[in-house]
Amino acid sequence: MSAFFLWGILPVFWKLLDFLPPSGIVAQRTVWSLLLLLVILWSRGLGSELKQALRSPRILGWHFLSGCLLASNWLLYVWATLNGHIIEAALGYYLNPFFNMLFGALWFGDRNSRWQMAAIAIALAGVLVQVPTVGHFPWIALLLALTFSIYAVVRKRAPLGSLVGLAAETSLLAPVALLWLFTNYPNAAAAFGGSWKHALLVIGTGFATALPLLCFGHATRTLPLTTLGILQFLGPTLQFFIGWKIYHEPMSGVRLGSFGLIWLAIGIYAVDARWRRERI
């Protein structure tokens, strides 16, 4: 719940960083997340575990894959937020739990009832309703949902725990991020936005990135993906209202109706989950 609440309100924070391009924000959040994670690792005496993990080709492969998925999701989400697509991004994170259910059934043997499958179909219908409203296929939403759901699958299969695993991912991404920063900014002042207020916001990307991911990484390893699916609706609901009420993104009747279908799917899924739990 902590992870999804923080992700729900993060559009407000990313909007404050509009003095940087999306790629610059992703590069900064990668570097500062790694620094924060290294401090946490060494304070807990886990530094040697990270060093040992980075010597294993198998571990490197798993966490390089998860790191690439994570960076792709970050870049698309920040771009969407800064370019007036917060509501479409929220649509993606509404769909994310339904992809989790499908992938959980495919790769982890999770069983979905007929009502859950009906919920998935209704949610996808809600996506299709958005096509005439936004004038294009909601590719932002689908790519966000796919990259993050596949990231959850990879993290569940990856050998490292949430903290060391996230540190491994950011360690593998950091050289690319640093190279981008050095080649695109003439000096450190430009990379930090030219003022101490902007610099504090840039440093804050590490906390904004690492804290919810640590919570989520722990949850993926200790909870079924189906349970994550239920909790995950908190984040996009906050994003939806922030995009609509705070940043006044367009909300037509048809678009609101499409979200209504998704909320109906959520309701069906939640009721079915409760019935299944009571029968157990």
C-alpha positions, 0 to 999 in steps of 0.5 A: 500500500505504501508503494502504490500510494507513493506512485499515485502522488508522484505525478505532482513531483515529476511536474516540478522537474519539468526543467529537465527532459524526461531522459534527464530525469530518468538518468538522475533518478537512476544515479541518485537511487543507486547512491541511496541504495548503496548507503542502505546496503552498507548500513545493513552489512549487505555490501558484500552480497551485492559484490558477490551477486554482480560476479554471477553471469546468471544474476547479472542476466536476470537483473539486467533484464529487469533493469531495462524493463524498469528504465523503459517504464520510468522513461515512458511514465515521466514523458507521459506526465510531463506531456499531459498524459497523466490520465492515460498513464493512470489507465495503464496502471489500472490495466497492470493488475489484469496483466498480473493476473494473466501472467500469474496464471501463465507462469506461476500457476495462479488460477483465475475464476470465470468472474476474474476472466470476465473482469479482464475482458471488461477492463480491456473493453474499457481500453478500446472505448478510449480509442475514439476519445483520444484519437489514437490507440492508447499505446502509452497505457498498454506499454506502461502496463506491459513493461511493469507487469513483465518487470514483476514477473522477472523480479519474482523469478530473479534470485536476489531480494528486493533491496539487493536486487534493486541495487543490482538493477540500478548498478547496471543502469548507472553507467548508461545514465552517467554517460548520458549526463556527461554527454548532454550537459556542459557542467554540473550546474546545468545537470542540476537545473541551475539553482539550489532548489532545482538541485534538491528536487533532482536529489529527491528523485533518488528517494522518490524512486527507491522507496516505493520500489523497495516496498514493491520489490518486497511485495512481489517476493512475498505476495501472490501476483493476484493480491498485488493486483487488488492493492495496485488499484490505489495508485492509478486512482490517485493519478486519475484524480490528479490528472483530472482535477489538479492538471485539468486534463480533458475528461469527456463523457466517453472517456469517463465511461471507459474508466467506468468499465474499468472500475466495474471490472475492479469491483467484479474482481474484488467481490470474487476475491472476497468470495473465494477467500470466504470459501477457503 
